[in-house]
Amino acid sequence: MSDVDTTGFASAAPGVGDAGRPSRGAFTRRSIRIALATAVVGAVLGILWALLAPVEHVAAVGDGRAIVLTGESDHRFDALALFLCVTAAAGVLTTVAVWARVAERGPRLVVDIVAASALASAAAIGVGLAVGAVRYPSADGALRGDVVALAPGVSTWLALLAQPLAAAVTLVLVTALSPSDDLGRDESPEE
């Protein structure tokens, strides 16, 4: 028997704190689930990008050096633009999917989605570059005059910002378009 009054602190269900709100552990589990799901999506998009992005053909001139063939330098931009489009679309779609599934909306959800989108974008770059490196050999061992296809690459690390930026803009739009003042949260007091 305890002399401590626990009225108002007992939860009716696991993961639910006082006043019917989810506990801190429930928010942490939700954050981890969102991060893992979007990271898996990012890894799959990285593989897709590595398979779809155009390669850059170069001619080996010896001593591990190569020159870019005419018109092939455009493929560096093409690979970057494809990566930006794929990750920005993923940012929009994952944000809408999470918004539709999560009832507890607010600043925590914004941080969860934007951080998870940054993680997914990093996973897409890492996996995509790794798949590209496995798929296309380097030009180091090529003989003089050989034409070698170089793996697609991301020429700037600013490409990491496309998915989180798209996610943040989408959050602003779904928040602005929400028909209810409480963003659709079901927090009506029990009677």
SVG drawing of the C-alpha trace seen along z (x, -y; Angstrom):
<svg xmlns="http://www.w3.org/2000/svg" viewBox="-20 -28 71 32">
<polyline fill="none" stroke="black" stroke-width="0.4" points="0.0,0.0 1.3,-3.4 0.5,-6.7 1.1,-8.5 -2.0,-9.8 -1.8,-8.5 -5.1,-9.9 -4.8,-11.4 -1.5,-9.6 -2.8,-6.2 -3.2,-5.5 -6.0,-3.5 -3.8,-1.9 -0.1,-1.3 1.6,-4.3 -1.1,-6.7 -0.4,-9.2 -2.7,-11.5 -5.5,-13.3 -5.4,-10.7 -2.3,-12.1 0.4,-9.8 3.4,-9.3 6.9,-10.5 7.8,-6.9 5.0,-6.7 6.4,-9.9 9.9,-8.4 8.6,-5.2 6.7,-7.2 9.8,-9.2 11.8,-6.1 9.2,-4.4 9.0,-7.5 12.8,-7.7 13.2,-4.0 10.4,-4.0 11.7,-7.1 15.3,-5.8 14.1,-2.6 12.3,-4.6 15.5,-6.7 17.6,-3.5 15.2,-2.2 15.2,-5.5 19.0,-5.5 19.1,-2.1 16.5,-3.4 18.5,-6.5 21.8,-4.6 20.0,-2.4 18.3,-5.2 20.9,-8.1 22.9,-8.5 26.6,-7.6 29.4,-9.9 31.6,-8.4 35.3,-9.4 38.3,-8.4 41.3,-7.2 44.5,-9.0 46.9,-7.1 48.4,-7.6 44.9,-7.2 43.6,-10.3 40.7,-10.6 39.0,-13.3 35.3,-13.8 33.8,-13.0 31.8,-15.7 28.3,-16.1 28.9,-13.7 29.5,-16.4 25.8,-17.2 25.1,-13.8 26.5,-15.1 23.7,-17.7 21.2,-15.1 22.2,-12.7 21.9,-15.6 18.5,-16.8 17.2,-13.2 18.3,-12.8 16.7,-16.1 13.4,-15.2 13.2,-11.8 14.0,-12.9 11.8,-15.9 8.9,-13.7 9.7,-11.3 9.6,-14.2 6.1,-15.2 4.8,-11.6 6.2,-10.6 5.0,-13.7 1.4,-13.2 1.5,-9.5 2.7,-10.4 0.2,-13.2 -2.6,-10.9 -1.6,-8.2 -0.6,-10.3 -3.4,-11.8 -1.1,-13.7 0.1,-16.6 2.2,-19.6 5.8,-20.8 7.1,-17.3 5.7,-15.9 7.3,-18.6 10.7,-17.9 10.2,-14.1 9.3,-14.4 12.0,-16.9 14.7,-15.1 13.6,-11.7 13.6,-13.3 17.2,-14.5 18.1,-10.9 16.3,-9.4 18.1,-11.8 21.5,-10.9 20.6,-7.2 19.6,-7.7 23.0,-9.4 25.0,-6.8 23.2,-3.7 23.0,-5.3 26.7,-6.1 27.6,-2.6 25.4,-0.9 26.9,-3.1 30.5,-2.3 29.7,1.4 27.9,1.2 30.5,-0.9 34.3,-0.4 36.6,-3.4 38.8,-4.6 42.1,-3.9 43.0,-0.7 41.8,-1.7 44.3,-1.6 44.9,-4.7 42.0,-5.2 39.5,-3.1 36.1,-4.6 34.9,-4.1 31.5,-4.8 31.9,-6.6 29.3,-6.0 26.7,-8.7 27.4,-11.1 26.0,-14.0 28.1,-17.0 27.0,-18.9 26.1,-17.9 23.4,-20.6 21.3,-17.9 20.7,-16.5 18.3,-19.5 15.8,-18.7 13.8,-16.1 13.7,-17.9 12.8,-21.1 10.0,-19.5 8.7,-17.9 8.7,-21.2 6.9,-23.0 4.4,-20.1 3.8,-20.4 3.1,-24.1 0.6,-23.3 -1.3,-20.5 -1.4,-22.6 -2.8,-25.6 -5.3,-23.4 -6.4,-21.6 -10.2,-22.2 -10.1,-22.1 -8.4,-24.5 -6.7,-21.7 -5.2,-20.2 -7.5,-17.3 -6.3,-16.0 -8.8,-14.0 -8.4,-15.6 -12.0,-16.3 -12.4,-16.2 -14.2,-13.1 -17.6,-13.7"/>
</svg>
